[in-house]
Amino acid sequence: MLKPLFLSAALLASGGIFSASALTPGDYCDPEKNAPASVKDMTPMPDGESYLCVGKKGATIERYSYKTGKLLETVFDVSTIKGSVKIDEFDGFEVSDNGSMLLLWNDSEGIYRHSFTAQYYVYDIGRGTMKRVSENGRQRGAIISHDGTMVAFTRDNDIYITNLDFDTERRVTENGKEGAIINGVPDWGYEEEFGIVNTMRWAPDDSSLAFVTFNESEVPSYHFDIYPNYCNTPSKYDLYPGEYTYKYPLAGDNNSIVKVSVYNIDSRLTKVMDLPISETDYVPSVEYGGAPDRLMVMILNRDQNNLRLYSVNPGSTVAKLLLTETSQAWLSPSAYQMVDYRKDAFVIGSDRSGWRHLYEYDYSGNLRKQLTSGNYYVTEYYGYNPTTREHYFQTTQNGSTERNVAHTTAAGVQMLNPQKGWESASFSKGLQYYVRTYSNITTPPVYGLYSLKGKITDLELNAEYAARYAEMPKPELVEIPMPDGQKMNAYIIKPANFSDSRKYPVLHYQYNGPESQEVRNRWSVGGMNYLASEGYVIVCADGRGTGFRGRAWCDVVYKSLGKFETEDQLTAASWSSKQPWADASRMACFGWSYGGYMTLMELTAPGTPFKAGISMAPVTDWRFYDSIYTERYMLTPKQNSTGYDAASTLPRTENLKARLLIMSGTSDDNVHIFNTYKYTAKLTSEGTICDMMVWTAFDHSLRPCGSRTVLYRKTLDFLNSNLR
């Protein structure tokens, strides 16, 4: 999936209090330096009253009380493991649904964006003993049964089940083959575009294991060279480059053919479910619906505008259609994957009204109730509280740039806190307690532990961090008028010591991919703040096609990516050029991924006001990008050839008069550097020069080794050289 990558904050920041004048480029640009302190990941325990988190030194797992916030016990410590199987460290853990076992892993090796192989272990909390999940090689996608007695995993594209009570390892499938058949875990496209990392699911009573098989035999292979760098590339590439090959379907290519199967633990038989899945359909979700005889399977057509939800009996394999969802444009995974199956009913998100809301159905397919309604989006569903009989979720009721936690009541939907800003919650089992996270565009995140009655304690206030960035140039939210009377959400970051009497060079940052959002009332630090600190006014606008303003605003880009987004970005540029602080002769644009594509479209638009532009990891023709994402918005090239032609940057290169800096990573498995090479080759054939920087052995996100800092230093150098 094309994702905005600049203004994220994920890792713990360190350092003392110092003024903005002491901030280095890395303090702005490097995600390892600019992120606020966070709270540890909390794993809710089944009792609904406590949670687990990793201890301070990363070698223990501790249990805390939601009610008091106090430490109750240390449930795991690498130094006190009984028996012969021991570990010195772990990369992560999960807890079984009965709370008796921990599934831990270490020695992780990444595969794609989210997936990895590792060595897995199961720790018995009561006995203090540990067992290896397998002695026969690394595992992927391990999941522990509800009762903690079995672990399913994949190795070499086949599924295995380890029975911990009997120390046995059973092979479930035998047809796995690299580049052909994958059992239990997804192919690249499903992981990247549906966010799926594992398709194996235990039945509620652990009597069976459901899984999806992917046949990618007819999916074209893609390969790129692996070049050495001076950071994290293995030494085996020092003299000769390596080669990376994987299955990557471009728009219009063959996708994996999928089927859904269920393995019965007692009989050891596997049955293929009798579902009407065509060779071009997707299966974006498989879950048990609160009972072992009810497997819920979603089938999505290739055009991604028709979704069918089936209830399947794993024993008889018979499927019953419960729900059909259609769209005149595309169905958003963010809506239909917002689903929760309870024992007697399920809740699912839908954009059918033109806004995203929650609907509750019974297992006969009858609509029980529309839980939310109005001109706003439900952006996350937290679950159902059986005690209060209320549903909890996140909404845009305060406006599309805001997020608030809300719940259903007898009087209607109510926000827990109506304060504007960006609020989210992480709930306990049963939804009696939650951790609240809140920030706004000028205030770093604060974390608090709450019950439904109110705050229990503060967890992290980020006071030192707030002081550290107190004088940093910060965004202000504005609205930019459009020719039809609508307004775009936008933000402006003005330089430190801004003066109304001066004229400043202006840099327009954009992403603008379908359903995306850059303009948010939420704290963020990144390269744009750095460039503002160096004297540039930053303007960012979310034009048509972006999310959370209703499907009418979003769907206008359907089958014509690039057209309306470019028009809107030029409208935003025209507006900013007329502001008293703008030097209209010194304007540039900058984007990454979809935003990099936008940069190329804007620089070659008739009458573009931009003197220069920076395009990072751009798609240069949608025929070069993956099938699932591209076809969601464009259909296939065969279905929409004129749309693909109009959306391509390549026929527009002769219009490039501005200076261009284009950059890509050579190991980008998402937006291949082929896009950049194709574009620069076209420029060369036409006698047009550009600036280019290649990031050897780096992928799409460009995170490690201080590379973001180098990128923005290069960007600043380019801007200073071309916006004289």
Secondary structure in CASP SS format (residue, H / E / C, confidence):
PFRMAT SS
TARGET T0000
AUTHOR 0000-0000-0000
METHOD secondary structure of the structure
MODEL  1
M C 1.00
L C 1.00
K C 1.00
P C 1.00
L C 1.00
F C 1.00
L C 1.00
S C 1.00
A C 1.00
A C 1.00
L C 1.00
L C 1.00
A C 1.00
S C 1.00
G C 1.00
G C 1.00
I C 1.00
F C 1.00
S C 1.00
A H 1.00
S H 1.00
A H 1.00
L C 1.00
T C 1.00
P H 1.00
G H 1.00
D H 1.00
Y H 1.00
C H 1.00
D C 1.00
P H 1.00
E H 1.00
K H 1.00
N H 1.00
A C 1.00
P C 1.00
A C 1.00
S C 1.00
V C 1.00
K C 1.00
D C 1.00
M C 1.00
T E 1.00
P E 1.00
M C 1.00
P C 1.00
D C 1.00
G C 1.00
E C 1.00
S E 1.00
Y E 1.00
L E 1.00
C E 1.00
V E 1.00
G C 1.00
K C 1.00
K C 1.00
G C 1.00
A C 1.00
T E 1.00
I E 1.00
E E 1.00
R E 1.00
Y E 1.00
S E 1.00
Y C 1.00
K C 1.00
T C 1.00
G C 1.00
K C 1.00
L E 1.00
L E 1.00
E E 1.00
T E 1.00
V E 1.00
F E 1.00
D E 1.00
V H 1.00
S H 1.00
T H 1.00
I C 1.00
K E 1.00
G C 1.00
S C 1.00
V C 1.00
K C 1.00
I C 1.00
D C 1.00
E C 1.00
F C 1.00
D C 1.00
G E 1.00
F E 1.00
E E 1.00
V E 1.00
S C 1.00
D C 1.00
N C 1.00
G C 1.00
S C 1.00
M E 1.00
L E 1.00
L E 1.00
L E 1.00
W E 1.00
N E 1.00
D E 1.00
S E 1.00
E E 1.00
G E 1.00
I C 1.00
Y C 1.00
R C 1.00
H C 1.00
S C 1.00
F E 1.00
T E 1.00
A E 1.00
Q E 1.00
Y E 1.00
Y E 1.00
V E 1.00
Y E 1.00
D E 1.00
I C 1.00
G C 1.00
R C 1.00
G C 1.00
T E 1.00
M E 1.00
K E 1.00
R E 1.00
V C 1.00
S C 1.00
E C 1.00
N C 1.00
G C 1.00
R C 1.00
Q E 1.00
R E 1.00
G E 1.00
A E 1.00
I E 1.00
I E 1.00
S C 1.00
H C 1.00
D C 1.00
G C 1.00
T C 1.00
M E 1.00
V E 1.00
A E 1.00
F E 1.00
T E 1.00
R E 1.00
D C 1.00
N C 1.00
D E 1.00
I E 1.00
Y E 1.00
I E 1.00
T E 1.00
N E 1.00
L C 1.00
D C 1.00
F C 1.00
D C 1.00
T E 1.00
E E 1.00
R E 1.00
R E 1.00
V C 1.00
T C 1.00
E C 1.00
N C 1.00
G C 1.00
K E 1.00
E C 1.00
G C 1.00
A C 1.00
I E 1.00
I E 1.00
N E 1.00
G C 1.00
V C 1.00
P C 1.00
D C 1.00
W H 1.00
G H 1.00
Y H 1.00
E H 1.00
E H 1.00
E H 1.00
F H 1.00
G C 1.00
I C 1.00
V C 1.00
N C 1.00
T C 1.00
M C 1.00
R E 1.00
W E 1.00
A C 1.00
P C 1.00
D C 1.00
D C 1.00
S C 1.00
S E 1.00
L E 1.00
A E 1.00
F E 1.00
V E 1.00
T E 1.00
F E 1.00
N E 1.00
E C 1.00
S C 1.00
E C 1.00
V C 1.00
P C 1.00
S E 1.00
Y E 1.00
H E 1.00
F E 1.00
D E 1.00
I E 1.00
Y C 1.00
P C 1.00
N C 1.00
Y C 1.00
C C 1.00
N C 1.00
T C 1.00
P C 1.00
S H 1.00
K H 1.00
Y H 1.00
D C 1.00
L C 1.00
Y C 1.00
P C 1.00
G E 1.00
E E 1.00
Y E 1.00
T E 1.00
Y E 1.00
K E 1.00
Y C 1.00
P C 1.00
L E 1.00
A C 1.00
G C 1.00
D C 1.00
N C 1.00
N C 1.00
S C 1.00
I E 1.00
V E 1.00
K E 1.00
V E 1.00
S E 1.00
V E 1.00
Y E 1.00
N E 1.00
I C 1.00
D C 1.00
S C 1.00
R C 1.00
L C 1.00
T E 1.00
K E 1.00
V E 1.00
M C 1.00
D E 1.00
L C 1.00
P C 1.00
I C 1.00
S C 1.00
E C 1.00
T C 1.00
D C 1.00
Y E 1.00
V E 1.00
P E 1.00
S E 1.00
V E 1.00
E E 1.00
Y E 1.00
G C 1.00
G C 1.00
A C 1.00
P C 1.00
D C 1.00
R C 1.00
L E 1.00
M E 1.00
V E 1.00
M E 1.00
I E 1.00
L E 1.00
N C 1.00
R C 1.00
D C 1.00
Q C 1.00
N C 1.00
N E 1.00
L E 1.00
R E 1.00
L E 1.00
Y E 1.00
S E 1.00
V E 1.00
N C 1.00
P C 1.00
G C 1.00
S C 1.00
T C 1.00
V E 1.00
A E 1.00
K E 1.00
L E 1.00
L E 1.00
L E 1.00
T E 1.00
E E 1.00
T E 1.00
S C 1.00
Q C 1.00
A C 1.00
W C 1.00
L C 1.00
S C 1.00
P H 1.00
S H 1.00
A H 1.00
Y H 1.00
Q C 1.00
M C 1.00
V E 1.00
D E 1.00
Y E 1.00
R C 1.00
K C 1.00
D C 1.00
A C 1.00
F E 1.00
V E 1.00
I E 1.00
G E 1.00
S E 1.00
D C 1.00
R C 1.00
S C 1.00
G C 1.00
W C 1.00
R C 1.00
H E 1.00
L E 1.00
Y E 1.00
E E 1.00
Y E 1.00
D C 1.00
Y C 1.00
S C 1.00
G C 1.00
N C 1.00
L E 1.00
R E 1.00
K E 1.00
Q E 1.00
L C 1.00
T C 1.00
S C 1.00
G C 1.00
N C 1.00
Y C 1.00
Y C 1.00
V E 1.00
T E 1.00
E E 1.00
Y E 1.00
Y E 1.00
G E 1.00
Y E 1.00
N E 1.00
P C 1.00
T C 1.00
T C 1.00
R C 1.00
E E 1.00
H E 1.00
Y E 1.00
F E 1.00
Q E 1.00
T E 1.00
T C 1.00
Q C 1.00
N C 1.00
G C 1.00
S C 1.00
T C 1.00
E C 1.00
R E 1.00
N E 1.00
V E 1.00
A E 1.00
H E 1.00
T E 1.00
T E 1.00
A C 1.00
A C 1.00
G E 1.00
V E 1.00
Q E 1.00
M E 1.00
L C 1.00
N C 1.00
P C 1.00
Q C 1.00
K C 1.00
G C 1.00
W E 1.00
E E 1.00
S E 1.00
A E 1.00
S E 1.00
F E 1.00
S C 1.00
K C 1.00
G C 1.00
L C 1.00
Q C 1.00
Y E 1.00
Y E 1.00
V E 1.00
R E 1.00
T E 1.00
Y E 1.00
S E 1.00
N E 1.00
I C 1.00
T C 1.00
T E 1.00
P E 1.00
P E 1.00
V E 1.00
Y E 1.00
G E 1.00
L E 1.00
Y E 1.00
S E 1.00
L C 1.00
K C 1.00
G E 1.00
K E 1.00
I E 1.00
T E 1.00
D E 1.00
L E 1.00
E E 1.00
L C 1.00
N C 1.00
A H 1.00
E H 1.00
Y H 1.00
A H 1.00
A H 1.00
R H 1.00
Y C 1.00
A C 1.00
E C 1.00
M C 1.00
P C 1.00
K C 1.00
P E 1.00
E E 1.00
L E 1.00
V E 1.00
E E 1.00
I E 1.00
P E 1.00
M C 1.00
P C 1.00
D C 1.00
G C 1.00
Q C 1.00
K E 1.00
M E 1.00
N E 1.00
A E 1.00
Y E 1.00
I E 1.00
I E 1.00
K C 1.00
P C 1.00
A C 1.00
N C 1.00
F C 1.00
S C 1.00
D C 1.00
S C 1.00
R C 1.00
K C 1.00
Y E 1.00
P E 1.00
V E 1.00
L E 1.00
H E 1.00
Y E 1.00
Q C 1.00
Y C 1.00
N C 1.00
G C 1.00
P C 1.00
E C 1.00
S C 1.00
Q C 1.00
E C 1.00
V C 1.00
R C 1.00
N C 1.00
R C 1.00
W C 1.00
S C 1.00
V C 1.00
G C 1.00
G H 1.00
M H 1.00
N H 1.00
Y H 1.00
L H 1.00
A H 1.00
S H 1.00
E C 1.00
G C 1.00
Y C 1.00
V E 1.00
I E 1.00
V E 1.00
C E 1.00
A E 1.00
D E 1.00
G C 1.00
R C 1.00
G C 1.00
T C 1.00
G C 1.00
F C 1.00
R C 1.00
G C 1.00
R H 1.00
A H 1.00
W H 1.00
C H 1.00
D H 1.00
V C 1.00
V C 1.00
Y C 1.00
K C 1.00
S C 1.00
L C 1.00
G C 1.00
K H 1.00
F H 1.00
E H 1.00
T H 1.00
E H 1.00
D H 1.00
Q H 1.00
L H 1.00
T H 1.00
A H 1.00
A H 1.00
S H 1.00
W H 1.00
S H 1.00
S H 1.00
K C 1.00
Q C 1.00
P C 1.00
W C 1.00
A E 1.00
D E 1.00
A E 1.00
S E 1.00
R E 1.00
M E 1.00
A E 1.00
C E 1.00
F E 1.00
G E 1.00
W E 1.00
S C 1.00
Y H 1.00
G H 1.00
G H 1.00
Y H 1.00
M H 1.00
T H 1.00
L H 1.00
M H 1.00
E H 1.00
L H 1.00
T C 1.00
A C 1.00
P C 1.00
G C 1.00
T C 1.00
P C 1.00
F C 1.00
K C 1.00
A E 1.00
G E 1.00
I E 1.00
S E 1.00
M E 1.00
A C 1.00
P C 1.00
V C 1.00
T C 1.00
D C 1.00
W H 1.00
R H 1.00
F H 1.00
Y C 1.00
D E 1.00
S H 1.00
I H 1.00
Y H 1.00
T H 1.00
E H 1.00
R H 1.00
Y H 1.00
M H 1.00
L C 1.00
T C 1.00
P C 1.00
K C 1.00
Q C 1.00
N C 1.00
S H 1.00
T H 1.00
G H 1.00
Y H 1.00
D H 1.00
A H 1.00
A H 1.00
S C 1.00
T C 1.00
L H 1.00
P H 1.00
R H 1.00
T H 1.00
E H 1.00
N H 1.00
L C 1.00
K C 1.00
A C 1.00
R E 1.00
L E 1.00
L E 1.00
I E 1.00
M E 1.00
S E 1.00
G E 1.00
T C 1.00
S C 1.00
D C 1.00
D C 1.00
N C 1.00
V C 1.00
H C 1.00
I C 1.00
F H 1.00
N H 1.00
T H 1.00
Y H 1.00
K H 1.00
Y H 1.00
T H 1.00
A H 1.00
K H 1.00
L H 1.00
T H 1.00
S H 1.00
E C 1.00
G C 1.00
T C 1.00
I C 1.00
C C 1.00
D E 1.00
M E 1.00
M E 1.00
V E 1.00
W E 1.00
T C 1.00
A C 1.00
F C 1.00
D C 1.00
H C 1.00
S C 1.00
L C 1.00
R C 1.00
P H 1.00
C H 1.00
G H 1.00
S H 1.00
R H 1.00
T H 1.00
V H 1.00
L H 1.00
Y H 1.00
R H 1.00
K H 1.00
T H 1.00
L H 1.00
D H 1.00
F H 1.00
L H 1.00
N H 1.00
S H 1.00
N H 1.00
L C 1.00
R C 1.00
END
